[in-house]
């Protein structure tokens, strides 16, 4: 029995501790966790008796948790003082209150929500897992969107990504983004780039967008326009990226969906992205959802997928160890983390699609040592984050297990986010990662990778089945 397994046997205790820290203090009104953080930062014991007791009870845990990462006190204080980190850590503590200690650890509400703000799109991409085109029959009004945003922020969501469809086709997009930004959530946007004119880009920045993501599916117009199903899409996307680079967002991301007709252009596409000023590159795969089901035969061979992943990992490794070039990640391929773990003997790898610890947006804020925390506790939040720390949201306000999954869990105009997230039976089932079956169940990397849960469901009919998209097979030794 390892230390974590032993700790889980004490979940009645951890739930009680989490409840104490998550509850607002009757005297100061803040969650006691915040009082603990403030006391650690200032070195002054809280005046309130209950907060003081919580501080002295928690201090040994803080020293253990951060001591294992060898961070100095100043780095820890910087983390504890950051608004977004505080909000996310409170979310984790509330998750322990609901679920006890788990691996991976579900939060009380999603840390990240990807909002398909409209189903309307100005393209008709072959691989679109949303089957975007026309707007949904009932998309939220501005007032309804404001209501949903307030619910998300008050519940504890930290990061909100506006996606689609094409989110920029909605006329109220800027005021809705501004509303979300004003509530304290970190706002990002995913676009095909067609509408990313200089004026639009400036309006996005003014509204509060911190990170922009644009699709770049090849380094030639012929290849990009094939998947995007529209001549001229490549030139527009390239210009959109240039406009974003000129505006100076915190991060500019390019995403490439890998298939047999662009795999030979991977290197050229990464190089083009670097030349355009992109700071992060995502390699996606074809997802068997929406129109993506109709082109799944365009998927690459296992050999080509492994070769592609090894290439982007070489770029990632060079970037984080030598400070050269672009950081490359994957989406829908959690086994990219496994590849990095194997190749570096557990020293340099991506923990999830959204986090590595080497992310420049976080390292600029907290220093290089943030990677030590992320990697030390990778089994707690590594692999597929669907139903654990991330969810999708439709244009009508319906919560989804993840963006491609057309399974409505509840509507945020009618229900509270935390009630849906904590009590939904499907989400409860999805979180049983210790009960994975098939290739993922027998693989020793299932705590770091664990496979794409939606693909397991789409192909095998079971959210806990093996991920058939994995090109490596289970590692048993």
C-alpha positions in Angstrom: 0.0 0.0 0.0 1.5 3.4 -1.0 1.2 6.6 0.9 -1.8 7.9 -1.2 -3.7 4.7 -0.8 -3.2 4.9 2.9 -4.3 8.6 2.9 -7.5 7.7 1.1 -8.5 5.3 3.9 -8.6 8.5 6.1 -11.0 10.3 3.7 -13.5 11.0 6.5 -10.7 13.1 8.1 -9.7 14.8 4.9 -13.3 15.7 4.1 -13.7 17.3 7.5 -10.5 19.3 7.1 -11.6 20.4 3.6 -15.0 21.5 5.0 -13.3 23.6 7.7 -11.0 25.3 5.2 -13.8 25.8 2.6 -16.3 27.4 4.9 -16.4 31.2 5.2 -15.4 32.6 8.5 -18.3 34.1 10.4 -16.0 37.0 11.6 -14.1 38.0 8.4 -16.4 36.5 5.8 -13.7 34.9 3.7 -13.1 31.1 3.3 -10.8 30.0 6.0 -8.3 28.8 3.3 -7.8 32.4 2.3 -7.1 33.4 5.9 -4.6 30.6 6.1 -2.9 31.8 2.9 -2.9 35.4 4.1 -1.3 34.4 7.4 1.4 32.5 5.6 2.1 35.4 3.4 2.3 38.0 6.2 3.7 35.8 8.9 0.9 37.1 11.3 -1.4 34.7 13.0 -5.1 35.5 12.2 -6.9 37.5 14.9 -10.0 35.2 14.6 -9.8 32.2 16.9 -11.3 29.8 14.3 -9.0 31.0 11.4 -6.0 30.8 13.8 -6.9 27.2 14.6 -7.3 26.5 10.9 -3.9 28.1 10.2 -2.0 26.0 12.8 -3.8 22.9 11.7 -2.9 23.5 8.0 0.6 24.8 8.4 2.2 21.3 8.6 0.3 20.2 5.4 1.5 23.3 3.6 5.1 22.6 4.5 4.7 18.9 3.4 2.9 19.8 0.1 5.3 22.5 -1.0 8.4 21.1 0.7 8.3 18.1 -1.6 8.7 20.5 -4.5 11.7 22.3 -3.0 10.1 25.7 -3.6 11.3 28.5 -1.4 9.0 30.4 0.8 8.8 33.4 -1.5 7.6 31.4 -4.4 4.9 29.8 -2.2 3.8 33.2 -1.0 3.6 34.5 -4.6 1.3 31.5 -5.5 -0.9 32.0 -2.4 -1.3 35.7 -3.2 -2.5 35.2 -6.8 -6.3 35.6 -7.2 -6.7 32.9 -9.8 -4.5 30.4 -7.9 -6.4 31.0 -4.7 -9.7 30.5 -6.5 -8.5 27.3 -8.1 -7.0 25.9 -4.9 -10.2 26.6 -3.0 -12.0 24.7 -5.8 -9.7 21.7 -5.1 -10.4 21.9 -1.4 -14.1 22.0 -2.0 -13.6 19.0 -4.3 -12.0 17.1 -1.5 -14.9 18.0 0.7 -17.3 16.5 -1.8 -15.3 13.5 -3.1 -12.5 12.9 -0.6 -9.0 12.4 -1.9 -9.0 10.9 -5.4 -6.6 10.3 -8.3 -7.2 12.3 -10.4 -8.8 14.8 -8.0 -12.2 16.2 -9.1 -12.8 19.8 -8.2 -16.1 21.1 -6.8 -16.8 22.7 -10.1 -14.8 22.7 -13.4 -11.7 24.8 -13.2 -12.0 25.3 -17.0 -15.1 25.5 -19.1 -15.0 25.6 -22.9 -18.1 27.5 -24.0 -19.4 26.8 -27.6 -20.9 30.3 -27.5 -22.6 29.8 -30.8 -23.0 26.9 -33.2 -23.1 29.4 -36.1 -19.9 29.3 -38.2 -18.6 31.1 -41.3 -16.8 27.9 -42.4 -17.9 24.3 -43.0 -14.8 22.4 -41.8 -14.7 18.7 -42.7 -13.6 17.6 -39.2 -15.8 19.8 -37.1 -16.9 17.7 -34.0 -19.7 20.3 -33.3 -21.2 19.9 -36.8 -21.3 23.7 -36.8 -23.0 25.8 -39.4 -26.4 27.2 -38.5 -27.0 28.6 -35.0 -28.7 26.4 -32.4 -32.5 26.7 -32.2 -32.2 28.4 -28.8 -29.0 30.2 -28.1 -28.6 32.4 -25.0 -29.5 36.1 -25.2 -27.1 38.6 -23.8 -29.0 38.8 -20.5 -29.0 35.0 -20.2 -25.3 34.8 -21.1 -24.6 37.4 -18.3 -26.6 35.2 -15.9 -24.7 32.1 -16.8 -21.3 34.0 -16.5 -22.3 35.2 -13.0 -23.1 31.6 -12.0 -19.8 30.3 -13.4 -17.7 32.8 -11.6 -19.6 32.6 -8.3 -19.4 28.8 -8.4 -15.6 29.0 -8.7 -14.7 28.5 -12.4 -11.3 30.0 -13.1 -10.9 29.9 -16.9 -13.5 30.4 -19.6 -12.8 29.7 -23.2 -15.1 31.1 -25.9 -15.4 28.7 -28.8 -18.0 27.6 -31.3 -18.9 27.5 -34.1 -17.1 30.7 -34.7 -17.6 32.9 -31.6 -16.8 36.1 -33.4 -20.0 35.9 -35.6 -22.1 36.8 -32.6 -22.6 40.6 -32.4 -22.6 40.7 -28.6 -19.3 38.7 -28.2 -17.2 41.7 -26.9 -19.7 42.7 -24.2 -20.1 39.1 -23.0 -16.3 38.6 -22.9 -16.0 41.9 -20.9 -18.6 40.7 -18.5 -16.7 37.4 -17.9 -13.4 39.2 -17.5 -14.9 41.6 -15.0 -16.0 38.7 -12.8 -12.3 37.6 -12.5 -12.2 34.6 -14.8 -9.3 34.3 -17.2 -10.8 34.6 -20.6 -9.5 33.0 -23.8 -10.9 32.5 -27.3 -10.7 29.8 -30.0 -11.3 31.0 -33.6 -10.7 30.0 -37.2 -9.1 33.4 -37.7 -11.2 34.6 -40.6 -12.7 37.5 -38.7 -9.5 38.4 -36.8 -9.0 41.9 -38.3 -6.9 44.4 -36.5 -10.0 46.2 -35.1 -11.5 42.9 -33.9 -8.2 41.9 -32.3 -8.0 45.2 -30.5 -11.6 44.9 -29.3 -10.9 41.4 -28.0 -7.9 42.6 -26.0 -9.8 45.6 -24.7 -12.6 43.2 -23.6 -10.2 41.1 -21.6 -9.0 38.2 -23.7 -5.6 36.9 -22.5 -5.0 34.1 -24.9 -6.0 33.6 -28.5 -6.1 30.3 -30.4 -6.4 30.0 -34.2 -6.5 26.9 -36.4 -3.5 26.3 -38.8 -4.0 23.0 -40.5 -1.0 23.0 -42.8 1.8 25.3 -44.1 0.2 25.6 -47.6 -3.1 27.0 -48.7 -4.0 23.8 -50.5 -3.6 21.7 -47.4 -5.2 24.1 -44.9 -8.1 24.9 -47.2 -8.8 21.2 -47.8 -9.8 20.6 -44.2 -11.4 24.0 -43.7 -13.4 23.3 -46.9 -13.0 26.9 -48.1 -10.6 28.5 -50.5 -8.9 31.6 -49.0 -9.2 30.3 -45.4 -5.4 29.8 -45.1 -4.5 33.4 -46.0 -7.2 34.7 -43.6 -5.9 32.5 -40.8 -2.3 33.6 -41.3 -3.3 37.2 -41.3 -5.4 36.7 -38.2 -2.4 35.2 -36.4 -0.2 38.1 -37.5 -2.8 40.6 -36.2 -2.9 38.8 -32.8 0.9 38.7 -32.6 1.1 42.5 -33.3 -1.5 43.1 -30.5 0.6 41.2 -27.9 -1.7 38.8 -26.1 -0.3 36.8 -23.2 -0.3 33.7 -25.4 -1.0 33.1 -29.1 -1.8 29.5 -29.9 -2.0 27.7 -33.3 -3.8 24.4 -33.5 -3.3 21.8 -36.2 -5.6 18.8 -36.7 -3.4 15.8 -37.8 -4.6 13.7 -40.8 -3.0 11.8 -43.6 -3.0 14.7 -46.0 -1.1 17.1 -43.7 1.1 14.9 -41.7 4.0 15.6 -44.1 3.6 19.3 -43.4 3.8 19.1 -39.6 7.4 20.4 -39.4 6.6 23.1 -41.9 3.5 24.2 -40.0 5.3 24.4 -36.7 8.0 26.5 -38.4 5.4 28.7 -40.0 3.7 29.2 -36.6 7.0 30.2 -35.0 7.7 32.7 -37.9 4.2 34.3 -37.4 4.8 34.9 -33.7 2.9 31.9 -32.2 4.0 31.1 -28.6 2.2 27.7 -28.2 1.4 25.0 -30.8 -1.3 22.3 -30.3 -1.4 19.1 -32.3 -5.0 17.8 -32.4 -6.4 14.5 -33.8 -9.6 13.7 -35.6 -12.4 13.2 -33.1 -15.2 10.8 -33.9 -18.0 13.3 -33.3 -20.1 15.6 -35.5 -18.7 15.8 -39.1 -15.5 14.3 -37.7 -17.1 10.8 -37.8 -17.4 11.2 -41.6 -13.7 11.8 -42.2 -12.2 9.4 -39.6 -10.8 7.4 -42.4 -8.4 10.3 -42.9 -6.7 9.5 -39.6 -3.0 8.8 -39.7 -1.4 5.4 -39.1 -0.1 4.5 -35.6 3.4 4.8 -36.9 2.9 8.3 -38.3 1.1 9.4 -35.1 4.1 8.2 -33.0 6.5 10.0 -35.4 4.5 13.2 -35.2 4.3 13.1 -31.4 8.0 12.5 -31.1 8.7 15.5 -33.3 6.5 17.9 -31.3 8.0 16.5 -28.0 11.5 17.2 -29.3 10.3 20.8 -29.9 8.8 21.0 -26.4 11.9 19.5 -24.7 14.2 21.9 -26.5 12.0 24.9 -25.6 11.8 24.1 -21.9 15.4 23.0 -21.4 17.2 25.4 -23.7 14.7 28.2 -24.0 14.6 27.9 -27.8 11.6 27.7 -30.1 8.0 27.1 -29.5 6.3 24.9 -26.9 4.3 22.1 -28.5 1.4 20.3 -26.9 -1.3 17.8 -28.0 -5.1 17.6 -27.7 -7.1 14.5 -27.4 -3.9 12.5 -27.1 -3.2 12.2 -23.4 -0.5 9.6 -24.3 1.7 12.6 -25.3 2.3 13.0 -21.6 3.3 9.3 -21.3 5.7 9.8 -24.2 7.4 12.7 -22.5 7.6 10.9 -19.2 9.2 7.9 -20.8 11.7 9.8 -22.9 12.8 12.1 -20.0 12.6 9.5 -17.2 9.9 11.6 -15.6 11.6 14.9 -15.7 10.1 16.8 -18.6 6.5 16.1 -19.7 3.1 17.6 -20.1 0.7 16.8 -17.3 -2.4 17.6 -19.2 -3.5 19.3 -22.4 -3.7 22.6 -20.6 -0.8 22.4 -18.2 2.8 21.4 -18.0 4.4 23.7 -15.4 6.5 25.1 -18.2 3.6 27.3 -19.5 5.0 30.7 -20.2 1.8 32.4 -19.0 2.5 30.9 -15.5 6.3 30.9 -15.4 6.4 34.6 -16.2 4.2 35.1 -13.1 5.6 32.5 -10.6 9.0 31.6 -11.9 10.5 28.4 -13.4 9.9 26.3 -10.2 6.2 26.1 -10.9 6.9 23.0 -13.0 8.1 21.2 -9.8 4.6 21.5 -8.3 2.9 20.4 -11.4 5.0 17.4 -12.0 5.2 16.3 -8.4 1.4 16.1 -8.2 0.8 15.0 -11.8 -1.2 11.9 -10.8 -3.6 14.2 -9.0 -4.7 16.0 -12.1 -2.9 14.4 -15.1 -4.5 12.8 -18.2 -8.0 13.4 -19.5 -9.6 16.2 -17.5 -13.2 15.6 -18.7 -15.5 15.4 -15.7 -12.6 16.0 -13.3 -11.5 19.6 -13.8 -13.0 20.5 -17.2 -16.4 20.6 -18.9 -18.1 21.9 -22.1 -21.0 24.3 -22.3 -23.4 24.7 -25.2 -24.7 27.9 -26.8 -28.0 27.1 -25.0 -26.4 26.8 -21.5 -26.3 23.0 -21.3 -23.3 21.5 -19.4 -21.4 18.7 -21.3 -18.9 16.1 -20.0 -16.5 17.5 -22.6 -16.9 19.6 -25.7 -17.3 16.8 -28.3 -19.7 14.8 -26.2 -23.4 15.6 -27.2 -24.7 14.5 -23.8 -26.5 17.3 -21.8 -26.0 17.0 -18.1 -28.2 19.9 -17.0 -28.9 23.5 -18.0 -27.3 26.5 -16.1 -30.4 28.6 -16.5 -32.3 26.1 -14.5 -29.7 24.4 -12.2 -26.7 25.4 -10.2 -23.3 24.3 -11.7 -22.1 22.6 -8.5 -25.3 20.6 -8.1 -24.9 19.2 -11.7 -21.2 18.6 -11.3 -21.3 16.8 -8.0 -24.5 14.8 -8.4 -24.7 13.8 -12.0 -24.5 10.0 -12.3 -22.6 9.9 -15.6 -19.9 12.2 -14.2 -19.7 10.1 -11.1 -19.1 7.0 -13.3 -16.5 8.8 -15.5 -14.5 9.7 -12.4 -13.8 6.1 -11.4 -10.4 6.1 -13.1 -9.2 3.3 -10.8 -11.7 1.1 -12.7 -10.4 1.7 -16.2 -10.7 -1.5 -18.4 -9.0 -2.7 -21.5 -5.7 -1.3 -22.6 -5.9 1.8 -20.3 -6.8 -0.4 -17.3 -3.7 -2.5 -17.7 -1.3 0.3 -18.5 1.0 1.6 -15.8 0.8 5.1 -17.1 -3.0 5.4 -16.5 -2.5 7.9 -13.7 -0.5 10.2 -16.1 -2.3 9.5 -19.3 -5.5 7.4 -18.8 -6.6 7.9 -22.4 -9.3 10.1 -24.0 -12.5 9.2 -22.2 -14.8 10.4 -24.9 -13.1 8.4 -27.6 -13.4 5.3 -25.4 -17.1 6.0 -25.1 -17.6 6.9 -28.8 -15.9 3.7 -30.0 -16.6 1.2 -27.2 -19.7 2.5 -25.6 -18.1 2.8 -22.2 -16.4 5.9 -20.7 -14.0 3.6 -18.7 -12.9 1.5 -21.7 -9.5 1.6 -23.4 -8.7 4.5 -25.7 -8.5 3.0 -29.2 -6.6 6.0 -30.6 -3.5 5.2 -28.5 -0.7 4.2 -30.8 1.5 2.8 -28.1 -0.5 0.1 -26.4 -0.4 -0.7 -22.7 2.9 -0.4 -20.8 2.9 -3.2 -18.3 6.5 -3.2 -17.1 
